[in-house]
Amino acid sequence: MSTHTKSVAPATQTTPNQSQKRSFNRQTIAIIDFGSQYSELIARRIRETQVYSEVISYRTSAEQIRNLDPKGIILSGGPNSVYDDNAPQCDPEIWNLGIPILGVCYGMQLMVKQLGGRVTRADRGEYGKASLFIDDPTDLLTNVEDGSTMWMSHGDSCTELPEGFEILAHTDNTPCAAISYHEQKLFGVQFHPEVVHSEGGIPLIRNFVYHICQCEPTWTTEAFVEESIREIRAKVGDKKVLLALSGGVDSSTLAFLLHRAIGDKLTCMFIDQGFMRKGEPERLVDIFDKQFKIPVEYVSARERFLAIMKDVTDPEKKRRLIGHEFIKVFEEESSRLGPFDYLAQGTLYPDVIESADTNVDPKTGERVAVKIKSHHNVGGLPKNLRFKLVEPLRKLFKDEVRKVGLSIGLPEEIVHRHPFPGPGLAIRIIGEVTAERLNILRDADYVVRDEIAKQGMYHDFWQAFAVLLPIRSVGVMGDKRTYAHPIVLRLITSEDGMTADWAKVPYDLLETISNRIVNEVKGVNRVVYDITSKPPGTIEWE
């Protein structure tokens, strides 16, 4: 293990996505995104059938889609009404491609409108759960139970179907809840089959993927690993790759995958920016360097990162500054160790979608999806980045990364580690990040993790962590008045992080954690519990 902090001059840039091309060299379902909050979830549900899926912009032309050669197309929902002046439209030529299409909510309404039907504002909107009554139990609705609960979210209805279409199902408020043009393999549903509230949603999706689109379940962990190794070797050749190792499942899986593909052409660099959890930097180097003989260059940069956080309170600015500083350190250190041609990043598919990276109009820069927050490994790269990027995990969701990690020998303690943001504790400290606040939060976070592990509950949560607020409150300890910080506990359950709920933990666990934090962590005299789901909140506070 070595420690270096030499400086080098800034270098030239390669834009983040120059080397990124969508991969449709397998059976694929393409999801045309109209700005729905559920587009990512549709993609995830398709992946669960072991068929590859990818989200593309509604601006993608029919000719481009033909060249991508998907086995099926899904039109997502969206916040607009199809009769709005600026409503997003797909290329009407997609109806002539001969590819099966499923429209979901807005996607169904757009299908109806573009093919000659009529969509109007409904007398009564339909939001939440509704019973689906099946009129035609074939094709799309095979094995979907009559009366199944489906999740509705629409204020418009299809009042006149295009020629050739027929009704497959209805609800009490919606006569056209599911429709089809069987001969053309065009289908539409007015509900969201992808959400967990839709009881018959998964059978419906399977019907579309397997029976209508005739896809085979070839999107497997083993196939991904083999394909990725081939692609990495072909792309990298005899060049050297620098990997930003963070210790999380994403970068760790990437390290194992790259090491298997290119061996000693890989250099792992761990930059200790001072925002990690207690004991993690030491444990990381021990696992990689000593146990698995994957060399790690350790760079101590705690003072450097703490300095750039001075007087910074805006969370987006924190992310940008940290992301930029990472790259600067990489460039400085790579000049000493390199030269390197490639920078490897553990960017995941949700990072790409949530940063609105898939739906940017190259002419106007307009984004279809609302940008919730930037991810430092997608939106925070500076203009003068000189590395080309290697991002083999860019196609994967988090649970898919875990499966890959296990399949290539990554230790379970890393595979099942709770997600941890790239900027680390810096965005779990609300307000300015200081050395004192870092020490307080690091100790409080350790208590949370230690206690749920002792109780055998670590894997019951998607994430469990502490947040430090920039306020103080009055307390009494040892018959003396205190004026100290509150700690917020955030314990979350989720399937994939796209939606989440606060964990209904036993009171005695909360009591134990609270008592330990107040007694063991200097500077804290109060503990509160966050009971906000996602949405409307996010999992992280910043």
N, C-alpha and C positions, 0 to 999 in steps of 0.2 A: 504494500500500500504506500502510495507516495502523495505528497502534498505540495502543490505549486500554485503561485498566484502572479505569474509574470503577465505583463501587458503587451498587447500588439496593436498595430493600427487597424482601423476598420477595413473591411474587404468589400469586394463587389457582390452583387446580388443575383440570385435566381428566384423567380417568383414561386410561391409555394405550390402552385398547381400545374406548373409547366410539364412535369413528368407524370401527372396523374391522368389516367385514361380509364373510363368505365369499362369494367370487364364483363362482357356478355358472351364469353366463350363456353358457356354452360347453359342448361335450360333455365330460363329466367322469366319471372313475372315482373313487368315494368309497372311502376306506380306513378301515375301522372299527378303531381301535387298542385292543388289549387289553394294552398295556404291553410290546409286543415291542421288542427292540433293533433289529429290522429294519424297523419300520413306515416309517421315513423312506426306507429303501433301496427298499422296494416302490414308494413314491411316485416315487422317482427313476427306477426302471426303466420305470414307466408313461410318465413325461415323455419318455423316450428314444424312445418310439413316436410322439412328437409329439401326444400326447393329454394333456389336463390331468388332474391328479390332486390330491387333497387329503385330508389325514388328519383324521378327526373322532373324537370321543369315542364309546366304546361306550355311553354314556348317551343318545346321540341317539335320539329316538323314531322309530318307523317313519313317523309322520305328518310329522315334520320332514324325514326323508330323502325322502319323497315330494315335499315342497315344494321340496327342493333339486334334484330331477329329474336324478339321475345316470344315465348310461347303463349303469353296472355298479357292483357293490359287491365289495370284497375284505375278508374278515375276516382280520386279522393273526394272527400267532402271539402267544404270551404265556408268562409264567413259571409260570402256575398249571396245575393239573389241573382239568378241567371238573367233577369230582365234589367238589372242595373246597367247604367251607361258604361261603366268601367269594369264590368264583370269579366274575370279572366275566361278566355275561350281556348279550347284546344283546336288544333288544325282539323277542320271537318273532313279532311281526306282520310283520317284514321278509320272512319267507318267503312272504307273501301279496301282496307288492308287484308281482310280475310282472317284477322286475328281475333280470338274471343276477347270480349270486353265486358267488364263488370263495373257499373257506375254505382258509387256509394253516396247517398244523399245529394249533395250538390252535383256530383258526377252523374247520378241518374237523371236529375233535372236537366243538366246540360245535354245529355244524350237525347232526351225527349224533345227539347227545344230545337236542337240542331237538325233533328231528323223529321221535323214538321209537326210535332205535337205542341201542346200548350201547357205552360206553367204559370200559376197565379198565386197571389197571397192567399193563404188558407183562412177560412172563417175562424178556425180554431187551430192554433199551433199545437205541436205535440212534442213534449219534452219529458225525458225520463223513460220509465219502463212502460211497455205496452204489450198486450198479448197479440201474437201473430196468428191469424187464422188462414190456413193454407187452402187455396183453391185448386192448385195443380202440384201434386207432390212428386214431380219428376225433375230430372236434370238438376237445377240449382238447389231445389228443396228436398231432394232425396234424403230420407232418414232425419229430416228436421221435424220434430214433433209438433203436431197441430196444437195451437195454444201456447207455444213457447214464448217466454218473455224476451223481448228485444228492446234495445236502447234507442229511443227516438230523440232527435234534436233538430227540428225543422219548423219553420213558419210558413213555408211554401208547399204547394201540392201540385201534382200533375193532374190537370183536369181533362186533358184530351191526349190520348196516346197516338204516336205516329202509326202509319199504316204498317201492318204486319205484326204489331206488338199485341200481347195479351197479358191479362192480369194473372199473376201466380199466387198472390196472397194479399190480405187486407187486414186492417185493424179497425177498431170501433170508430176512429176519427179519420182514417186514411184509406180510401177505397183502393188506391194503387200503392200498396206497401212493397210489393215486389212485382216486377214485370219481365217479360222476355220476348225476344224475336228468335225463336228456336232455330230457324233455318240459317240465320246469320250469326248465331251464337253471341247475341247481344243481350245483356242482362242488366237489371237495375234493382237496387233495394233502397228504400227510403229510411232505413235504420242503419245502425253501426254494428256489423257483425264482429268487428275486431275487438270490441271492448268486453271486459269480463262480465258485464251485466247482461249481455246477450246470450241467453242459454243455448240457443241453437246456432250461434255464430260460427263456432269452430267446424261443425259438420258442413255448414254452408260453404265456408272457405275451402275445405277439403274437396267438396264436390266441384267447385270451380277449378281448383288447381289440378286435381287428379283426373276427373272424368270429363270435364269440358275442355281443359287445356291439354290434357294427355301428358302431363309432366311425370317424370320419374323422380323418386326421392334420392337424388345423387349429391345433394349439398350436405356432405358429412364432414366431420372433423378430419378424418384421415385424408379425404380428397383435398381439403383445404391445405393441410400441411404439405402434402406432396406437390400441389400446384404452386404454393408459395415458395417452396425451396427452389423449384425450377425457375420461377420468375425472378427471385432474388439473384440466383447465380447468373441468369442471362443478363440482367440489368447491371449488376455490379462488376461482373467479369473479374479482372485481377486488381480492381481498385480497392481502396481502404474505406471502411465505414466507421463513423463515430456515432455512438449511441448515448443519448441522454438517459441514464439510468436513474429512476426515482425511487425504486423499491416497491412500487405498486404492481398489481397484477399485469397491467398493460405493458409497461416497459420491461418488466421481468420476463414475461412470455416472449416479448419481442427479442430480448437478449438470448434466450434459449433457442428460439427459432433461427435467428441470424447466426449464432454460433454453430448450430447444426449445418446451416447452409454454406457458410464461408469460413468457418474456423478462425484462424489467427488474423484474418483480414479485418476482424471486428475489434474495435477498442471501445470498452464500456467506460464511461466517465460519470462519476457521481459527484455532483456539485452540492456540497452541504451549504445551503443558503440560510440555515438557521431556523427554518420554518417547519421542520419535521417534528414528529412526535417523539416522546421521550425514549431514548435507547435505540431508535430506528437506524440512524446512520451506522452505528457500530455493528448492529445485527446484519444489516444489508451486506456490508463488506465481508463479514465472516461467512455468510452463506455462499456468496458468489466466488470470492477469492479462495477461501480455504476448503469449503466442502465440495464445490463443483469445478474448481480450477478454471474459472472464467475470470481472467484478470480485470481488476477494476482500478482505474485511476481516480483517487480520491482528491478532491479539490476543496479546501476550506475557504469559504467566501462569506462567512456569517457577518463579519463587520461591514463588508461591501454592500450586501443586500439590506442590512439594517439601515445603513446610511441613506439609501435611496428612498426609504419609507418615511423619512423624517417629514413631519407636517402633512403627510398624505392621508386623506380620509375617504376619498371617493373610491369605491370598490373596483370600478372599471379601470381607473388610473393605476391602482395597485396591480391589477392583472397585467396591464400593458407594461408597466415598469419592470415587473418581475420577469415577464416573458422576454423583453428586450435585453435585460441584464443577463439572462441565461444564455442567449445567443452570443452576446459580447464575450462572456467568459469562455464559451465553446470556441469561439474564433481565436481568442488569445491562446488557449491551451492546445488547440489543434495545430497551431503554428509550431509549437514546441514538440508535439508528438507526431505530427503528420508528415507530409500533407495528406489531407483527407478530401475525397471527392464527394462523399455522401454523408448526410446527416440522417440517422434513423430516428423516427418518432413513433410513439405508440398511439397515434390518432385513431379514434374509433368512429364508427358510422354515426352514432348519436352526436358526437362532437361536430361532425360535418353538417348534419341536418340542423342541429340547434343553433349553430353559428350562422345559419342561413347560407351556407356555402354552396348548396346545390342549386339554388334558384336565384342567381344573380344575372341580371340582364347585362351582357358585356358592353352594350351601347350606353345605357342610362345609369347602370350601377344599382338599379332598383331591386329590392329584395321582395320575394313573394311572402315568405314567412317572417313573422315578427322576431327580431333578434332579442332573445331573452337575456343572454349574457355572453360575452366573448370567452372562448377557451384559448388559453395562452399558446397551445400548440396548433391552433387553426388561424385565429384572427389576430394574434399578437406578434407575428413575425415582422421584424423591421425591414425597411426597404433595401438595406445593403447586405442581405444574407447571401453568402457566396457558395453555400453548399447546395447540391442537388438533394432532394428529399427521397428517402425510402420509407414508405408507410404501408407495410404488408397487412396491418390489422385494420386498415381504413374501411374495409368491407364488413367488419364484424361488430356485433352488439356485445355488451359486456359478458353475458353468460356464455356466448360463443367463445370469447377469449379465454374464459376459465376452462372450458372443455379442451381447447387447444393446449393450454398450459399443462393440464394434467396429462394429456396424451404424450407430451414431449419431456415429462419428468420434472416439472416445476414443483417444488415442495408445497404441500397443502396449506401450510401457514401463510404462504404468499398468495396462492390461488384463491383462498377464501378470505383474504384480508379485506376489511371493509373499504369501499371506495374512499379515496383521499384526494382532494383537489390539488392540481398542480401548484398553485400558489401557497398551498399548505395552510398553516395556522394563521398566516397573514390575513386571510379573508374570513377567519373565525374570530378575529379580534375586530370588533366594530369600532371604527375610528382609527386613530394613529397607532401604528405598530411600534412598540418600544421594547427594550430588553426586559424591563420589569414585567410588562404585560405578557410577553412571550413566556416568561418563567411561570407566571401565574396560570396561564392557560395550559401550558405543557403539563404541569403537575395535576391540574384538575382533569384534563383529558386522560391522563394515565389512570387516575382513580376510576373513571367511568369504564375504561377498557379492562382494567384489572378486576373490577367487581363483577362485571357481566361474565367474564371468563371463569371466575371462581364459582359462579352460580350455574355454569354450564349453559349459558344463554347467549354466548357470542354469536352463534349462527342463527339465532332467532331474529336478528335484526339485519336490515340492509345496511344501515349505518347507525352508529351510536357515538355521539361526541359531545363536546362542551363548546359553548360560545361565551366570549367575554364581552360584556357591555361597557361602554365608556361612561358609566355613571357610578355613583356610590350611594349606599343607603345606610341608615343608622341600625346598629345592632348592639347586643349586650353579650360580652364574653368575659367570664371570671369576675362578674360584678362591675365590669368596666364598660364604658361606652365605646363602641367601635364605629368607624365610618369607612366602609370597605366596599369592594366590588360585588355585584351579583354574578353568578354563573348560570347560564341557561343550558339545560339538558335537552338534547335533541336525539330521540331514539325513534327510528323510522323502520317501517315494514314496507316492502315493495317487491315486485317481480323483476323489474328491469330499470327502475329509477325514473321512468318517464312519468309515472304517477306514483304517489306514495301516501301512506297514512301514518299518523303518529301511533306508536306502539302502546297498547293497553297493558302496561307492565304492572306487576304486583306492587302494591303500596310499600311493602316491606323492602323491596329492592330500591325503590326511590328513596326511602328513608335511610337505608344504609349508605347509598351513594352520597346523599346530602350530608349526613353526619361525617363521613370520611372527608369530603371536600372541605367542609367548614373547619374541621379539626386539623387536617393535614396540610392544607394549602394556605400559606400566609397571604393575606390581602383579600380574602373572601369571607363574607359573613352571611351570605344568602344564596339559596339555590332555588331556581324556578324551572318549570317543565313546559316546553313548547308543545301545544296540542293542535297545531295547524297542519292540515293535509296539503298535498301538492296535486293539483291546484287547490286553493288560490295562492298558497305560498310556494316557495321553492325549498328544496331540501337544505341547501346551504343558506345562510343568512345574507351572504354577499356573493 
